[in-house]
Amino acid sequence: MTARSPLRARLVEERDVQPAPRIAVLAPCYNEAVTIAKVVADFRAALPTADIYVYDNASTDDTSVRAQEAGALVRSELRKGKGNVVRRMFADVSADIYVLVDGDDTYDAGAAPQLIARLLERRLDMVIGLRRQTSQLAYRRGHVFGNWLLTSLVNWAFHARIADMLSGYRVMTRRFVKSFPALSTGFEIETDLTVHALEMGVAIEEMPILYRERPEGSVSKLNSIRDGVRIVHFVARLVREQRPIEFFTAGAATLLGAAAILGVPVIVEFLHTGLVPRQPTWLLAVSLGLLSFLSLACGLILDGVSVARREARRMAYLAFPEPWR
């Protein structure tokens, strides 16, 4: 049996030793001077080797100064809206694993190593922090109901089983982040991330984490009604763009049903009398029928476009190596 040469043995050893993945913690912030220093310190303690980035979204307080003093890499995004900040973060920051978290100190930094371990062990592309509130003040009833309603809507539209779609605590791989188109501009970003994962068919899971109330002096920027309406509108837009055949078929069925309701009595009367006395009703029924077929044709055409876009995103996703390689 031939002995292995020292050079070959060293090459095999280097091949078998996997370098530690680069981790980036991303914290979008708007007026979080009260909490951001603690958030940075907690994540520095939980993930000592990670790079911690704080992107200031045109704050009017000392968020940037506090974050820089705490040791974070501070950058700015002047276009207001969480979606705009996340889009900028994903474009600028290079890492193997991304930890996205809010800067309001409501999420447990100590859970980050477990979330990352779950991502690597199960070879996932995204782990969502499933919020478990520590007090009634942490998660108001209006927000709980809104989250349930919007999550249920997305689950129904995209045939999924997500429990906490609006969680702001997520761990993601590079290939997922770099293939994410980031269509949203505001608090719809969590919905956008979830739907992108569902459309791409990547492996995602949820993991329970502690969720606590904001510290005294910290104010939430989320408006339940306004932002809820924006998210509903955004989900409808995503359904139209990602599921056009279902969206336009539903419209076609509605139009065809209205045409039948208006047109059947006219047809029955014509068969009995040979007359069509209600000309406006007949014209409206025919118009609705034509619009119904036009809607169906639009759905078929746009479905082909949607498939092509999905394939392009999938190719972009596959262009990046996974962190466990």
C-alpha positions as CSV (number, residue, x, y, z in Angstrom):
1,M,0.0,0.0,0.0
2,T,1.5,3.3,-1.0
3,A,2.1,5.9,1.7
4,R,0.4,9.2,1.3
5,S,2.7,12.0,0.5
6,P,3.0,14.9,3.0
7,L,1.7,17.4,0.4
8,R,-1.3,15.3,-0.5
9,A,-2.1,14.8,3.2
10,R,-1.9,18.5,3.9
11,L,-4.3,19.2,0.9
12,V,-6.8,16.7,2.1
13,E,-6.6,18.1,5.6
14,E,-7.2,21.7,4.3
15,R,-10.1,20.5,2.2
16,D,-11.7,18.8,5.2
17,V,-11.4,21.8,7.5
18,Q,-14.3,24.1,6.8
19,P,-13.8,27.8,7.6
20,A,-16.2,29.4,10.0
21,P,-19.0,31.2,8.1
22,R,-19.0,35.0,8.2
23,I,-21.9,36.4,10.2
24,A,-23.4,39.8,9.8
25,V,-26.0,41.3,12.2
26,L,-28.2,43.8,10.5
27,A,-30.2,46.3,12.6
28,P,-32.3,48.9,10.7
29,C,-33.1,51.8,13.0
30,Y,-35.2,54.9,13.2
31,N,-35.0,57.0,16.4
32,E,-33.7,54.1,18.6
33,A,-31.2,56.0,20.6
34,V,-32.7,54.6,23.9
35,T,-32.1,51.0,22.9
36,I,-29.5,50.6,20.2
37,A,-26.4,50.6,22.4
38,K,-27.8,47.6,24.4
39,V,-28.8,45.8,21.2
40,V,-25.3,46.1,19.9
41,A,-23.7,45.0,23.2
42,D,-26.0,42.0,23.5
43,F,-25.3,40.8,20.0
44,R,-21.6,41.4,20.5
45,A,-21.8,39.1,23.6
46,A,-23.9,36.5,21.8
47,L,-21.9,36.5,18.5
48,P,-18.4,37.7,19.3
49,T,-17.1,37.1,15.7
50,A,-20.0,38.8,13.9
51,D,-19.9,42.1,12.2
52,I,-22.7,44.3,13.6
53,Y,-24.2,46.8,11.2
54,V,-26.6,49.6,12.2
55,Y,-28.3,51.5,9.4
56,D,-29.8,54.7,10.5
57,N,-32.9,55.6,8.6
58,A,-32.8,59.4,8.8
59,S,-33.2,59.5,12.6
60,T,-33.7,62.8,14.4
61,D,-32.1,61.6,17.7
62,D,-28.6,60.3,18.6
63,T,-29.1,56.7,17.2
64,S,-26.0,56.9,15.0
65,V,-23.8,58.2,17.8
66,R,-25.0,55.7,20.3
67,A,-24.5,52.8,17.9
68,Q,-21.0,53.9,16.9
69,E,-20.0,54.3,20.6
70,A,-21.2,50.8,21.2
71,G,-18.9,49.5,18.5
72,A,-21.3,49.0,15.5
73,L,-20.5,49.7,11.9
74,V,-22.9,52.6,11.3
75,R,-24.2,53.6,7.9
76,S,-27.2,55.6,6.7
77,E,-30.2,55.3,4.4
78,L,-32.0,58.6,3.8
79,R,-35.1,57.1,2.1
80,K,-37.5,56.5,4.9
81,G,-39.1,53.1,5.3
82,K,-37.8,49.8,6.7
83,G,-38.0,48.1,3.3
84,N,-35.7,50.7,1.9
85,V,-33.2,50.2,4.7
86,V,-33.2,46.4,4.3
87,R,-32.8,46.6,0.6
88,R,-29.7,48.8,1.1
89,M,-28.3,46.5,3.8
90,F,-28.7,43.4,1.6
91,A,-27.0,45.2,-1.3
92,D,-24.1,46.6,0.7
93,V,-23.2,43.9,3.2
94,S,-21.3,40.7,2.3
95,A,-21.5,37.7,4.6
96,D,-22.4,34.0,4.6
97,I,-25.1,34.3,7.3
98,Y,-27.3,37.3,7.9
99,V,-29.1,38.0,11.2
100,L,-31.8,40.6,10.7
101,V,-33.2,42.1,13.9
102,D,-35.0,45.3,15.0
103,G,-33.1,47.9,17.0
104,D,-35.8,48.3,19.7
105,D,-34.4,45.7,22.1
106,T,-37.6,43.5,22.0
107,Y,-35.8,40.4,20.6
108,D,-33.5,38.1,22.6
109,A,-29.9,38.4,21.3
110,G,-29.1,35.3,23.2
111,A,-31.2,33.2,20.8
112,A,-29.0,34.1,17.8
113,P,-26.5,31.2,18.2
114,Q,-29.4,28.7,18.4
115,L,-31.1,30.2,15.3
116,I,-27.8,30.0,13.4
117,A,-27.2,26.5,14.6
118,R,-30.6,25.4,13.4
119,L,-29.9,27.0,10.0
120,L,-26.6,25.2,9.6
121,E,-27.7,21.8,11.1
122,R,-30.8,21.5,9.0
123,R,-29.4,23.2,6.0
124,L,-32.1,25.9,5.8
125,D,-32.1,29.2,4.0
126,M,-34.2,31.1,6.6
127,V,-35.1,30.6,10.2
128,I,-37.8,32.9,11.5
129,G,-38.0,33.8,15.2
130,L,-41.4,32.7,16.4
131,R,-42.3,35.3,19.0
132,R,-43.3,34.1,22.5
133,Q,-44.2,37.2,24.5
134,T,-42.9,37.6,28.1
135,S,-45.7,39.9,29.1
136,Q,-49.0,41.2,27.8
137,L,-47.4,44.6,27.1
138,A,-44.9,43.1,24.7
139,Y,-47.4,42.1,22.1
140,R,-50.6,44.1,22.1
141,R,-53.9,42.3,21.2
142,G,-54.4,44.5,18.1
143,H,-50.9,43.4,16.8
144,V,-51.6,39.8,17.7
145,F,-54.9,39.8,15.7
146,G,-53.4,41.7,12.8
147,N,-50.5,39.3,12.6
148,W,-52.8,36.3,12.7
149,L,-55.1,37.7,10.0
150,L,-52.2,38.7,7.6
151,T,-50.4,35.5,8.2
152,S,-53.5,33.5,7.5
153,L,-54.1,35.5,4.3
154,V,-50.6,34.7,3.1
155,N,-50.9,31.0,4.1
156,W,-54.1,30.7,2.1
157,A,-52.8,32.5,-0.9
158,F,-49.4,30.7,-1.1
159,H,-50.4,27.3,0.4
160,A,-48.1,27.7,3.4
161,R,-48.0,27.0,7.2
162,I,-46.3,30.0,8.7
163,A,-47.2,31.0,12.2
164,D,-45.5,34.4,12.6
165,M,-45.0,36.0,9.2
166,L,-44.3,39.5,10.6
167,S,-41.5,38.6,13.0
168,G,-38.5,41.0,12.5
169,Y,-36.0,38.4,13.8
170,R,-34.6,36.2,11.0
171,V,-31.5,34.3,10.1
172,M,-30.8,33.9,6.4
173,T,-28.2,32.5,4.0
174,R,-26.2,34.6,1.5
175,R,-27.8,32.9,-1.5
176,F,-31.3,33.8,-0.1
177,V,-30.4,37.4,0.6
178,K,-28.7,38.1,-2.7
179,S,-31.5,36.6,-4.7
180,F,-34.1,38.7,-2.8
181,P,-35.6,41.4,-5.1
182,A,-36.9,43.6,-2.2
183,L,-40.0,45.1,-3.7
184,S,-41.3,46.7,-0.5
185,T,-40.4,50.0,1.0
186,G,-41.9,49.9,4.5
187,F,-43.1,47.5,7.2
188,E,-44.2,45.1,4.4
189,I,-40.6,43.9,4.2
190,E,-41.3,40.8,6.5
191,T,-44.2,39.8,4.2
192,D,-41.9,40.3,1.2
193,L,-39.2,38.1,2.7
194,T,-41.7,35.3,3.6
195,V,-43.4,35.3,0.2
196,H,-40.0,35.3,-1.6
197,A,-39.0,32.2,0.4
198,L,-42.4,30.5,-0.4
199,E,-42.2,31.3,-4.1
200,M,-38.6,30.1,-4.3
201,G,-39.4,26.9,-2.5
202,V,-36.4,27.2,-0.2
203,A,-36.2,25.4,3.1
204,I,-37.5,27.6,6.0
205,E,-38.5,26.9,9.6
206,E,-39.7,28.8,12.6
207,M,-38.0,28.6,16.0
208,P,-39.6,30.0,19.3
209,I,-37.8,33.0,20.8
210,L,-38.6,35.3,23.7
211,Y,-40.2,38.6,22.8
212,R,-40.3,41.4,25.4
213,E,-41.8,44.8,25.7
214,R,-40.0,48.0,24.7
215,P,-37.9,49.7,27.4
216,E,-39.2,52.9,29.0
217,G,-38.7,55.8,26.7
218,S,-38.7,53.8,23.5
219,V,-41.7,54.3,21.2
220,S,-43.0,52.0,18.5
221,K,-43.2,53.3,15.0
222,L,-45.8,50.7,13.9
223,N,-49.3,51.9,13.2
224,S,-51.6,48.9,13.4
225,I,-54.3,50.2,11.0
226,R,-52.2,52.1,8.5
227,D,-49.5,49.6,8.2
228,G,-52.0,46.7,8.3
229,V,-53.8,48.2,5.3
230,R,-50.5,48.7,3.5
231,I,-49.6,45.0,4.1
232,V,-52.9,43.8,2.8
233,H,-52.5,45.9,-0.3
234,F,-49.0,44.5,-0.7
235,V,-50.2,40.9,-0.3
236,A,-52.8,41.5,-3.0
237,R,-50.1,42.9,-5.2
238,L,-47.9,39.9,-4.6
239,V,-50.7,37.5,-5.4
240,R,-51.3,39.4,-8.6
241,E,-47.7,39.2,-9.6
242,Q,-46.7,35.8,-8.2
243,R,-50.0,33.9,-8.7
244,P,-51.5,35.7,-11.8
245,I,-53.5,32.7,-13.0
246,E,-55.4,32.4,-9.7
247,F,-55.8,36.1,-9.4
248,F,-57.2,36.8,-12.9
249,T,-59.2,33.5,-12.9
250,A,-61.0,34.7,-9.8
251,G,-61.7,38.0,-11.6
252,A,-62.9,36.2,-14.7
253,A,-65.2,34.0,-12.7
254,T,-66.7,37.0,-11.0
255,L,-67.3,38.9,-14.2
256,L,-68.7,35.8,-15.9
257,G,-71.1,35.3,-13.0
258,A,-72.3,38.9,-13.2
259,A,-72.8,38.5,-17.0
260,A,-74.8,35.3,-16.4
261,I,-77.1,37.0,-13.8
262,L,-77.8,39.8,-16.2
263,G,-77.9,37.8,-19.4
264,V,-79.8,34.7,-18.6
265,P,-83.2,36.5,-18.0
266,V,-82.8,38.3,-21.4
267,I,-82.0,35.0,-23.2
268,V,-85.0,33.3,-21.5
269,E,-87.3,36.2,-22.6
270,F,-85.9,36.0,-26.1
271,L,-86.7,32.2,-26.3
272,H,-90.3,32.8,-25.2
273,T,-91.1,36.0,-27.2
274,G,-88.4,36.3,-29.8
275,L,-87.8,39.9,-28.6
276,V,-84.9,41.6,-26.8
277,P,-86.6,44.6,-25.1
278,R,-83.8,45.3,-22.6
279,Q,-81.0,46.4,-24.9
280,P,-78.8,48.1,-22.2
281,T,-78.9,44.9,-20.0
282,W,-78.0,42.7,-23.0
283,L,-75.1,45.0,-24.0
284,L,-73.8,45.1,-20.4
285,A,-74.0,41.3,-20.1
286,V,-72.1,40.8,-23.3
287,S,-69.5,43.3,-22.2
288,L,-69.0,41.6,-18.9
289,G,-68.6,38.3,-20.7
290,L,-65.9,39.7,-23.0
291,L,-64.1,41.2,-20.0
292,S,-64.2,37.8,-18.3
293,F,-62.4,36.1,-21.2
294,L,-60.0,39.0,-21.4
295,S,-59.2,38.6,-17.7
296,L,-58.5,34.9,-18.2
297,A,-56.3,35.6,-21.2
298,C,-54.3,38.1,-19.1
299,G,-53.9,35.5,-16.4
300,L,-52.5,32.9,-18.8
301,I,-50.0,35.4,-20.3
302,L,-48.8,36.8,-17.0
303,D,-48.5,33.3,-15.6
304,G,-45.8,32.6,-18.2
305,V,-44.0,35.8,-17.3
306,S,-44.2,34.9,-13.6
307,V,-42.7,31.5,-14.3
308,A,-39.8,33.1,-16.2
309,R,-39.2,35.5,-13.3
310,R,-39.2,32.7,-10.8
311,E,-36.7,30.8,-12.8
312,A,-34.4,33.9,-13.1
313,R,-34.5,34.3,-9.3
314,R,-33.8,30.6,-8.8
315,M,-30.7,30.9,-11.0
316,A,-29.5,33.9,-9.0
317,Y,-30.1,31.9,-5.8
318,L,-28.1,28.9,-7.1
319,A,-25.2,31.2,-8.1
320,F,-24.1,31.6,-4.5
321,P,-22.6,28.7,-2.4
322,E,-24.4,27.6,0.7
323,P,-22.7,28.4,4.1
324,W,-22.3,24.7,5.1
325,R,-20.2,23.8,2.0
